[in-house]
């Protein structure tokens, strides 16, 4: 069980690294597009679309890591004012609700991606990218979120708001 726990945490970290790479690629593509337009008056047909997909991918792949590092925006007004026992109960409730949401997101994400694949939907741009490819970030990110919330429930997920890791 310990190996599975560490493997799951490692998987979430690798997804976060991939998320960072996608953000870096977005920066490069946007820079290229700006230079291409400004200095050569030749906009690309691909930079905006691929940058959008990379940003979406980075969001879905990085969310599980943010859950594990307590990096999401939190409202800690109540958490900081209750005793330790109540904080633990609230952490379990919060993580359980996050797990339920993640399971629903993943389930419907898979259904949507399969329907998109079956219908052969492509982007409306000249690239004609099969839409199931960028849309697959949704269920992949959902699976990572499910894993992250399960790990949070195993850990107890207690974190006093207001401080940063």
C-alpha positions in Angstrom: 0.0 0.0 0.0 2.9 2.3 0.8 4.3 1.8 -2.7 1.0 2.6 -4.3 0.7 5.8 -2.2 4.2 7.0 -3.3 3.6 6.0 -6.9 0.3 8.0 -6.9 2.1 11.1 -5.4 4.8 10.7 -8.0 2.3 10.5 -10.8 0.7 13.8 -9.6 4.1 15.4 -9.4 4.9 14.3 -13.0 1.6 15.7 -14.2 2.6 19.0 -12.5 5.9 19.0 -14.4 4.0 18.4 -17.6 1.7 21.3 -16.7 4.7 23.5 -16.3 6.1 22.4 -19.7 2.8 23.2 -21.3 2.9 26.7 -19.8 6.4 27.2 -21.1 5.3 26.0 -24.5 2.4 28.5 -24.4 4.9 31.3 -23.7 7.1 30.3 -26.6 4.1 30.0 -29.0 2.7 33.4 -27.9 6.1 35.1 -28.2 6.5 33.6 -31.7 3.0 34.8 -32.7 3.6 38.3 -31.4 6.9 38.6 -33.2 5.5 37.1 -36.4 2.6 39.6 -36.4 4.5 42.6 -35.3 7.7 42.4 -37.3 6.7 40.3 -40.4 3.0 41.0 -40.6 2.5 37.2 -41.0 0.3 35.7 -38.3 0.3 32.0 -37.8 -2.7 29.7 -38.1 -1.7 27.5 -35.3 -0.3 29.5 -32.3 -3.5 30.7 -30.8 -5.3 27.4 -31.0 -2.4 25.3 -29.7 -1.7 27.8 -26.9 -5.3 27.6 -25.8 -5.2 23.8 -25.7 -1.9 24.0 -23.8 -3.3 26.3 -21.2 -6.3 24.1 -20.7 -4.1 21.1 -20.4 -1.9 22.8 -17.8 -4.9 23.7 -15.7 -6.3 20.2 -15.6 -2.9 18.5 -15.2 -1.8 20.8 -12.4 -4.9 20.9 -10.3 -4.2 17.7 -8.5 -0.8 18.9 -7.5 -2.3 22.1 -6.2 -4.7 20.0 -4.0 -1.8 18.1 -2.6 0.2 21.2 -1.9 -2.8 23.1 -0.4 -2.3 25.8 -3.1 -5.9 26.4 -4.1 -7.6 29.5 -3.0 -9.3 28.8 0.3 -11.7 30.6 2.6 -10.2 30.0 6.0 -12.3 32.2 8.1 -13.9 29.2 9.9 -10.9 26.9 9.8 -8.7 29.3 11.7 -11.4 29.9 14.4 -12.3 26.3 15.3 -10.5 23.8 17.5 -8.3 20.9 16.1 -11.1 18.3 16.3 -13.5 20.5 14.3 -10.7 21.3 11.8 -10.2 17.6 11.2 -13.9 17.0 10.6 -14.1 19.9 8.2 -11.0 18.7 6.4 -12.6 15.2 5.9 -15.9 16.8 4.7 -14.1 19.1 2.3 -11.9 16.3 0.9 -14.9 13.9 0.6 -16.9 16.6 -1.3 -13.8 17.2 -3.5 -13.6 13.5 -4.2 -17.3 13.3 -5.2 -16.9 16.2 -7.5 -13.8 14.7 -9.1 -15.5 11.4 -9.7 -18.4 13.2 -11.4 -16.0 15.3 -13.4 -14.0 12.3 -14.5 -17.1 10.2 -15.4 -18.7 12.8 -17.5 -15.4 13.8 -19.0 -14.8 10.3 -20.2 -18.4 10.2 -21.7 -17.8 13.5 -23.5 -14.4 12.5 -24.9 -15.8 9.1 -26.1 -18.7 10.9 -27.8 -16.4 13.4 -29.4 -14.2 10.6 -30.7 -17.1 8.6 -32.0 -18.5 11.6 -33.9 -15.1 12.5 -35.3 -15.4 16.1 -34.2 -12.5 18.3 -35.2 -11.6 21.9 -34.5 -13.1 24.5 -36.9 -9.7 26.0 -37.6 -7.5 25.1 -40.6 -5.6 22.7 -38.3 -8.7 20.4 -38.0 -7.4 18.9 -34.7 -9.5 16.0 -33.5 -11.2 17.5 -30.5 -11.0 14.4 -28.4 -7.2 15.1 -28.0 -7.4 18.4 -26.1 -10.7 17.3 -24.4 -8.9 14.3 -23.0 -7.2 16.6 -20.5 -10.6 16.7 -18.6 -10.8 13.1 -17.7 -7.1 12.7 -17.2 -7.1 15.7 -14.8 -10.2 14.2 -13.2 -8.4 10.9 -12.5 -5.5 12.8 -11.0 -7.9 14.8 -8.8 -9.6 11.6 -7.6 -6.2 10.2 -6.7 -5.2 13.5 -5.0 -8.4 13.6 -2.9 -8.0 9.9 -1.9 -4.5 10.7 -0.7 -5.8 13.8 1.1 -8.4 11.6 2.9 -5.6 9.1 3.8 -3.4 11.9 5.1 -6.3 13.5 7.0 -6.0 16.6 4.9 -5.7 18.9 7.9 -4.1 22.3 7.0 -4.5 25.5 8.8 -5.3 28.3 6.4 -3.2 31.4 6.0 0.2 29.9 5.6 1.9 28.7 2.5 4.2 25.8 1.8 
